[in-house]
Structures are given as structure tokens and as C-alpha cells.
């Protein structure tokens, strides 16, 4: 596989800074002529973002980008595309590696670069397997650790790490003597479709040999991480894969002390009973996500997103079954296809689809608790008019 002509852009992110730097160094070594563009948001408190451009030999250029609306991440967005365009116009750089600062999420940056008319060929999140569970369990605000990208940034370490991990189709896995089989299994179950590329051993280019004994020149394949960086990336497909209506959620699994429970039902939740169980459900697993259906709000698809002992519940728009036929043409094809695969003759695409992943998961207890939050037979047969008269327990949480 050769490096394609023109400027290719790969985005490398992750809260595991040492792993991220190792992945970037690997790409610089593997793709001759490549450069790294990095915006350091740690200097935002002083009113600027420091930008550096470097290659395998060191720093080529450095500059500052002023904050935009007191937001360091906004300054990155404003400065990133012009810098990449400058590299593209120069014509001497085959690969621009955008190394994101710690808490910057790759989804937003991939969309910014693509919207700017540039070609994103890969998105990679670098991971230390030994740190996956500690970071997923860290409910601290980013601001407490100096990792906030803006004064209004209310994200936590856990939810930021989860999104960084699950968005990228490629994970650069750092060598980690502290990691065990449970750590590696947790990573595999959290993102089973990701391509994992080990960095730090076995993927370096062949060493140079004595010219007198060297074989005739031949085209060698690029090392694995470089191949992944240039394999191609579809921003729209990546966004669809994160949408709760059509997300590619993990499947059932149980190995090395780690379990994934996939819970699916075709009956709505009783809002009051589910609300009362939220704390126990949120703390039952290191990570849980999916979509769910409340009896008192039968037309709304709700998104479940939990990590670090904290839960985010929000409306993700209407269920397709609640839309008039004429509105379906405005729905993305991937969502229509996902709904068609699991369509119910009475409820359409309305369903409960929640996935819980964790070491030491109490599968039986979790299933019993979830089942107890559904409408009873009597409540279910009472019909939709009766369901909508149930207590609107989620209104305060949803800020209705």
C-alpha cells in the first residue's frame, strides 16, 4: 500500500497522553515526509492556544491562536483548517497527523476538517489497556484536572474517554506491562468492531541493510498503523454509528471476568419505576448505553449514556413509527434501514435496547431490575391513553 497523492489527514486523539504520543511518533517514523499539527490547549488560561508543527526531526514552526469566545476548542476549530490548507498548498507533505489535545474529541475535529474540504483518511484513538477501567470509572469533571476545553466545559473524564474510544474505528494499543487479560477483554467488549493495532513492538519498518548485500529495491507494504491511518474514513457513517437509533452497540459476551449484557424488550418502561432505579442501573456497569422507550412519552426515542457512575438521558428525536409516511423521505437511509431490520408490527421501531459492559457484572440481578421497571401486564393492556397519564417522572431530568 503506497501513500496516496495529495494531503491525507489522520486524527489521533485520546486522554491517554503517553499512548497518544507513542502512536504519533510511530506514524512519523513510518510515513516519510509526514508532519504533526498539535494545538496545546493547556495554555488557554493565558488567553492563547499554542500551535506547533513538527516532523520526525523536531519542531518546524510554532505560533499562537487567540481564544474564540473564551473557548480554546473553538480557537482550535478556527485555526486547524487554514493550517492544513497551508500544508496542502505546499505540496510536500503526504500525511498530516492532527494530534488532538487530551480532552478534545475526534468526532468534532473530523467533521471540521471534512467540512473544510480536506480528506480525513483515518481516525485513531490511542489507548493504554491498563487505564481503560480507571478512566471509565472516573466521574471527576475535566475542569478538576485542568483538562476542560472551555470555561463552560462540564464533561467528565469518564464520558469523554468513552466517546473518544467508541468513535474511532482504529485503536492504537500501547504496550502496557500493567495490563492483564481482564483489561484487554474489557477494551475488546467495549468496542468489538475496532481495528486494534499494537504500537511499540513488531510494527517498525525493516532496518536498513548493507548496500552491498541489499536485495533490489521493492515496494514494501506500509506498517499496520500507517495502513490504518490511510485506509479511509466516512464522517457521515461514523456519526450514524454513534446515533442511538442505529448505533452498532456491543454484542453479548462473557470472558476473562468481563461481561456484556444486551437487554432488549418490546414493552415500555413505567417512568416512575425506572426513575427510582436509575442510580442502581447507572452503577451496575462500568459502561452502559443504548436507547429506550417511556410509556408516558411514546413518540420520543431516549438516549441512555452512562459512565463513571453518571448517567446522561436525553431525547434523540422521534421514533420513526411516530412519523407520518411523508416525513420518512427526510430520514437518513441508514436509520430507515436500521429500523426495518427490527420492525415490530404493533410498535414499529419502539423498543428497549440497552447494553451494559463491566468486569464482575451481575447479569441476573441487572436483568431482574430492568424487567421490574417495565409496565406490568395490567398496565400494558390498559393502552396508550392510560400510559400517558402515568407520572411524568423524567420531566425534571429532561428539563421539560
C-alpha positions as CSV (number, residue, x, y, z in Angstrom):
1,X,0.0,0.0,0.0
2,X,1.5,3.3,-1.1
3,X,0.8,6.8,0.3
4,X,-1.8,8.4,-1.9
5,X,-1.0,11.6,-3.7
6,X,-2.1,14.9,-2.1
7,X,-2.5,15.6,1.6
8,X,-4.1,12.9,3.7
9,X,-5.2,13.9,7.2
10,X,-5.3,11.4,10.1
11,X,-6.7,12.4,13.5
12,X,-5.1,10.9,16.6
13,X,-6.7,11.5,20.0
14,X,-7.1,10.1,23.4
15,X,-6.8,11.0,27.1
16,X,-4.0,8.5,27.5
17,X,-1.3,11.1,26.6
18,X,1.7,8.7,26.6
19,X,-0.1,6.2,24.3
20,X,-1.1,9.1,22.0
21,X,2.4,10.4,21.7
22,X,3.7,6.9,21.0
23,X,1.2,6.5,18.2
24,X,2.1,9.8,16.7
25,X,5.8,9.0,16.9
26,X,5.1,5.7,15.1
27,X,3.3,7.5,12.3
28,X,6.1,10.0,11.8
29,X,8.6,7.1,11.6
30,X,6.5,5.1,9.2
31,X,5.5,7.7,6.7
32,X,8.4,9.7,5.4
33,X,7.7,13.4,5.0
34,X,4.7,13.4,7.4
35,X,4.2,16.2,9.9
36,X,2.3,16.6,13.1
37,X,0.0,19.5,13.9
38,X,-0.8,20.0,17.5
39,X,-2.7,22.7,19.4
40,X,-1.9,22.8,23.1
41,X,-5.0,23.9,25.0
42,X,-3.2,23.9,28.4
43,X,-2.1,27.5,27.7
44,X,-5.8,28.7,27.3
45,X,-5.8,30.2,30.8
46,X,-3.3,32.7,29.4
47,X,-5.6,33.6,26.6
48,X,-4.0,31.7,23.7
49,X,-3.6,28.3,22.2
50,X,-0.1,27.3,21.2
51,X,0.2,25.6,17.8
52,X,3.2,23.5,16.8
53,X,4.1,21.8,13.5
54,X,6.8,19.2,13.7
55,X,8.3,16.3,11.8
56,X,10.4,13.4,12.8
57,X,13.4,15.7,13.4
58,X,11.7,18.3,15.6
59,X,9.6,21.4,15.6
60,X,9.3,23.1,12.2
61,X,7.1,26.0,13.2
62,X,5.2,27.4,16.2
63,X,2.6,30.1,16.7
64,X,-0.3,31.2,18.8
65,X,-4.0,31.2,18.1
66,X,-6.2,33.6,20.2
67,X,-9.2,32.2,22.0
68,X,-12.5,32.5,20.3
69,X,-15.4,33.4,22.7
70,X,-13.2,32.3,25.6
71,X,-13.2,28.8,24.2
72,X,-9.9,27.0,23.5
73,X,-11.6,24.3,21.5
74,X,-13.2,27.0,19.3
75,X,-9.8,28.5,18.6
76,X,-8.6,25.1,17.5
77,X,-11.5,24.8,15.1
78,X,-10.8,28.2,13.6
79,X,-7.1,27.6,13.2
80,X,-6.9,24.0,12.2
81,X,-8.3,24.1,8.7
82,X,-6.1,27.1,7.5
83,X,-3.0,25.4,8.8
84,X,-3.9,22.1,7.0
85,X,-4.7,24.1,3.8
86,X,-1.2,25.7,4.0
87,X,0.4,22.2,4.2
88,X,-1.8,21.0,1.3
89,X,-0.8,24.0,-0.8
90,X,2.9,23.5,-0.1
91,X,2.5,20.1,-1.7
92,X,5.4,18.4,0.1
93,X,3.5,16.7,2.9
94,X,1.9,13.3,2.2
95,X,0.3,12.9,5.7
96,X,-0.7,15.5,8.3
97,X,-1.2,13.9,11.7
98,X,-3.6,16.1,13.8
99,X,-2.6,15.2,17.4
100,X,-5.6,16.3,19.5
101,X,-5.1,17.7,23.0
102,X,-6.1,15.4,25.8
103,X,-9.8,16.1,26.1
104,X,-10.6,17.1,22.6
105,X,-13.0,14.6,21.0
106,X,-12.2,13.3,17.5
107,X,-15.8,13.5,16.2
108,X,-15.9,17.3,16.2
109,X,-12.5,17.6,14.6
110,X,-13.1,15.1,11.9
111,X,-16.3,16.9,10.9
112,X,-14.5,20.3,10.9
113,X,-11.7,19.0,8.7
114,X,-14.0,17.3,6.3
115,X,-16.3,20.4,6.1
116,X,-13.2,22.4,5.2
117,X,-12.8,20.4,2.0
118,X,-9.8,18.2,3.2
119,X,-9.6,14.5,3.2
120,X,-9.6,12.6,6.5
121,X,-8.3,9.2,5.8
122,X,-8.2,7.9,9.4
123,X,-9.3,8.5,13.0
124,X,-7.3,6.8,15.7
125,X,-7.7,6.8,19.5
126,X,-4.6,5.7,21.4
127,X,-5.2,3.6,24.5
128,X,-3.3,2.1,27.4
129,X,-5.3,-1.0,28.2
130,X,-4.4,-0.8,31.9
131,X,-6.0,2.6,32.1
132,X,-9.4,1.8,30.5
133,X,-11.2,0.8,33.7
134,X,-9.8,3.6,35.8
135,X,-10.7,6.2,33.2
136,X,-14.2,4.8,32.7
137,X,-14.7,4.8,36.4
138,X,-13.5,8.4,36.8
139,X,-16.6,10.7,37.3
140,X,-14.5,13.8,38.0
141,X,-15.1,16.9,35.9
142,X,-12.4,17.6,33.3
143,X,-12.0,21.0,34.9
144,X,-10.9,19.5,38.2
145,X,-7.9,18.0,36.4
146,X,-7.1,21.1,34.2
147,X,-8.5,19.3,31.1
148,X,-11.5,21.4,30.3
149,X,-11.5,22.9,26.8
150,X,-13.7,25.9,27.8
151,X,-14.9,27.6,31.0
152,X,-18.3,26.1,30.2
153,X,-17.0,22.6,29.7
154,X,-19.0,20.3,32.0
155,X,-17.8,17.0,30.7
156,X,-16.3,14.3,32.9
157,X,-13.2,12.2,32.4
158,X,-15.3,9.0,32.0
159,X,-17.8,10.2,29.4
160,X,-15.1,12.0,27.4
161,X,-12.9,8.9,27.3
162,X,-15.9,6.7,26.3
163,X,-16.7,8.9,23.3
164,X,-13.1,9.1,22.3
165,X,-12.8,5.3,22.4
166,X,-16.1,4.4,20.7
167,X,-15.9,6.9,17.8
168,X,-12.6,5.8,16.4
169,X,-12.6,2.8,14.0
170,X,-8.9,2.2,14.9
171,X,-7.4,1.8,18.4
172,X,-3.6,2.2,18.8
173,X,-2.8,-0.1,21.7
174,X,0.3,0.9,23.7
175,X,2.5,-1.7,25.3
176,X,1.5,-1.9,29.0
177,X,3.2,-4.3,31.4
178,X,0.4,-3.5,33.9
179,X,-2.4,-4.6,31.6
180,X,-3.9,-8.1,32.2
181,X,-6.4,-10.3,30.3
182,X,-9.3,-8.6,32.0
183,X,-8.1,-5.1,30.9
184,X,-7.7,-6.3,27.3
185,X,-11.1,-8.1,27.3
186,X,-12.8,-5.0,28.6
187,X,-11.4,-3.0,25.8
188,X,-12.4,-5.6,23.2
189,X,-16.0,-5.8,24.5
190,X,-16.4,-2.0,24.7
191,X,-15.5,-1.6,21.0
192,X,-15.6,-5.0,19.4
193,X,-15.6,-3.6,15.8
194,X,-12.5,-1.6,16.2
195,X,-9.3,-2.5,14.5
196,X,-6.6,-2.8,17.2
197,X,-3.0,-2.0,16.2
198,X,-0.2,-2.6,18.7
199,X,2.4,0.1,18.9
200,X,5.8,-0.2,20.5
201,X,6.9,-3.5,19.0
202,X,6.8,-5.6,15.9
203,X,5.4,-2.9,13.6
204,X,8.6,-0.9,12.8
205,X,9.9,-0.7,9.2
206,X,12.7,-3.1,8.3
207,X,16.1,-1.8,9.4
208,X,18.5,-0.6,6.8
209,X,20.9,-3.2,5.5
210,X,24.4,-3.0,3.9
211,X,24.1,-1.7,0.4
212,X,26.4,-4.4,-0.9
213,X,24.1,-7.2,0.2
214,X,20.8,-5.4,-0.1
215,X,18.2,-7.0,-2.5
216,X,16.9,-5.0,-5.4
217,X,14.6,-2.2,-4.4
218,X,11.0,-3.3,-4.0
219,X,7.8,-1.7,-2.8
220,X,7.2,-2.7,0.9
221,X,3.8,-2.5,2.5
222,X,3.3,0.2,5.0
223,X,3.4,-0.8,8.6
224,X,0.0,-1.5,10.3
225,X,-0.6,1.8,11.9
226,X,0.2,3.7,8.8
227,X,-2.1,1.5,6.8
228,X,-4.9,2.2,9.3
229,X,-4.2,6.0,9.0
230,X,-4.6,5.9,5.3
231,X,-7.4,3.3,5.0
232,X,-10.2,5.9,4.5
233,X,-12.8,7.4,6.8
234,X,-16.5,8.2,6.3
235,X,-17.6,11.0,8.6
236,X,-21.3,10.5,7.9
237,X,-21.1,6.8,8.6
238,X,-19.2,7.4,11.8
239,X,-21.8,9.8,13.1
240,X,-24.6,7.4,12.3
241,X,-22.7,4.6,14.2
242,X,-22.9,6.8,17.3
243,X,-26.6,7.8,17.0
244,X,-28.7,5.8,19.5
245,X,-31.3,4.9,16.8
246,X,-28.8,3.0,14.7
247,X,-25.6,2.6,16.8
248,X,-23.6,-0.5,16.4
249,X,-23.8,-1.5,20.0
250,X,-21.7,-4.3,21.5
251,X,-23.0,-7.9,21.5
252,X,-23.4,-10.4,24.3
253,X,-20.0,-11.5,25.7
254,X,-18.5,-13.1,28.7
255,X,-14.8,-13.8,29.1
256,X,-11.9,-13.2,31.5
257,X,-14.2,-11.8,34.2
258,X,-15.8,-9.2,31.9
259,X,-19.4,-9.4,30.7
260,X,-21.6,-7.6,28.3
261,X,-25.3,-7.8,28.8
262,X,-27.6,-6.9,25.9
263,X,-31.1,-6.3,27.2
264,X,-33.9,-5.9,24.7
265,X,-37.7,-5.7,25.2
266,X,-40.8,-4.6,23.3
267,X,-42.7,-3.1,26.3
268,X,-42.3,0.4,27.5
269,X,-40.8,1.5,30.9
270,X,-43.0,2.7,33.7
271,X,-41.5,6.2,34.1
272,X,-41.7,6.3,37.9
273,X,-40.2,2.8,38.5
274,X,-37.4,3.4,36.0
275,X,-36.6,6.8,37.6
276,X,-36.4,5.2,41.0
277,X,-33.9,2.6,39.7
278,X,-31.6,5.0,37.8
279,X,-28.9,5.1,40.5
280,X,-28.7,1.3,40.8
281,X,-28.7,0.8,37.0
282,X,-26.1,3.5,36.4
283,X,-23.7,2.0,39.0
284,X,-24.3,-1.6,37.8
285,X,-21.7,-1.4,35.0
286,X,-18.5,0.5,34.0
287,X,-20.2,1.5,30.8
288,X,-23.8,1.3,29.6
289,X,-25.6,2.9,26.6
290,X,-28.4,2.5,24.2
291,X,-32.0,3.6,23.5
292,X,-35.2,3.3,25.5
293,X,-38.9,3.9,25.5
294,X,-41.0,5.6,28.2
295,X,-44.7,4.8,28.4
296,X,-45.8,8.4,29.1
297,X,-43.8,9.7,26.1
298,X,-44.4,7.0,23.4
299,X,-43.3,9.1,20.5
300,X,-39.8,10.0,21.8
301,X,-36.7,7.9,21.5
302,X,-34.5,8.4,24.5
303,X,-30.7,8.0,24.6
304,X,-29.0,6.3,27.6
305,X,-25.3,7.1,28.1
306,X,-23.6,6.2,31.4
307,X,-20.0,6.0,32.5
308,X,-18.1,6.9,35.7
309,X,-21.2,6.5,37.9
310,X,-23.0,9.3,36.0
311,X,-25.9,9.0,33.6
312,X,-27.0,11.3,30.7
313,X,-30.5,10.8,29.5
314,X,-31.7,12.9,26.6
315,X,-34.2,13.0,23.8
316,X,-32.8,11.7,20.4
317,X,-35.9,12.8,18.4
318,X,-39.0,10.8,17.4
319,X,-39.3,7.1,16.8
320,X,-39.8,6.5,13.1
321,X,-43.1,4.8,13.9
322,X,-44.5,8.1,15.2
323,X,-43.8,10.0,12.0
324,X,-46.2,10.4,9.1
325,X,-45.2,8.5,5.9
326,X,-44.3,11.7,4.1
327,X,-41.7,12.5,6.7
328,X,-39.7,9.3,6.1
329,X,-38.1,10.7,3.0
330,X,-36.3,13.2,5.3
331,X,-34.8,10.5,7.5
332,X,-31.3,9.3,6.6
333,X,-31.3,5.9,4.8
334,X,-29.1,4.3,7.4
335,X,-31.7,5.0,10.1
336,X,-34.5,3.7,7.9
337,X,-32.5,0.5,7.3
338,X,-31.8,0.0,11.0
339,X,-35.5,0.4,11.8
340,X,-36.6,-2.0,9.1
341,X,-34.3,-4.7,10.4
342,X,-36.1,-4.8,13.7
343,X,-39.6,-3.6,12.9
344,X,-42.5,-4.7,15.1
345,X,-46.0,-5.0,13.6
346,X,-47.5,-3.0,16.5
347,X,-44.8,-0.8,17.9
348,X,-42.6,-0.2,14.9
349,X,-39.1,0.7,15.9
350,X,-40.0,1.4,19.5
351,X,-38.0,-0.8,21.8
352,X,-35.7,-1.1,24.7
353,X,-32.1,-1.8,23.7
354,X,-29.6,-1.2,26.5
355,X,-26.1,-2.6,26.7
356,X,-24.1,-3.0,29.9
357,X,-20.3,-3.8,30.0
358,X,-18.2,-4.4,33.1
359,X,-16.0,-6.7,35.0
360,X,-17.9,-8.6,37.6
361,X,-21.3,-7.7,36.1
362,X,-24.3,-9.1,38.0
363,X,-26.2,-10.2,34.9
364,X,-29.1,-11.9,36.6
365,X,-29.6,-9.1,39.1
366,X,-29.4,-6.4,36.4
367,X,-32.0,-8.2,34.2
368,X,-34.4,-8.6,37.1
369,X,-34.1,-4.9,37.9
370,X,-34.6,-3.8,34.3
371,X,-37.6,-6.1,33.9
372,X,-39.2,-4.8,37.1
373,X,-39.2,-1.3,35.5
374,X,-41.4,-2.3,32.6
375,X,-45.1,-1.9,32.5
376,X,-46.9,-4.8,34.2
377,X,-49.4,-6.9,32.2
378,X,-52.3,-4.9,33.6
379,X,-50.6,-1.6,32.9
380,X,-49.7,-2.6,29.4
381,X,-53.2,-3.8,28.4
382,X,-54.7,-0.5,29.7
383,X,-53.4,1.1,26.5
384,X,-51.6,4.2,25.4
385,X,-54.2,6.7,26.8
386,X,-53.6,5.3,30.2
387,X,-49.8,5.2,29.8
388,X,-49.7,8.9,29.1
389,X,-51.5,9.6,32.4
390,X,-48.7,8.0,34.3
391,X,-46.4,10.2,36.5
392,X,-44.0,12.2,34.2
393,X,-41.1,11.3,36.4
394,X,-38.4,12.2,33.9
395,X,-39.6,15.8,33.2
396,X,-37.2,17.4,35.7
397,X,-34.3,15.3,34.4
398,X,-35.1,16.2,30.8
399,X,-35.7,19.9,31.8
400,X,-39.2,19.7,30.2
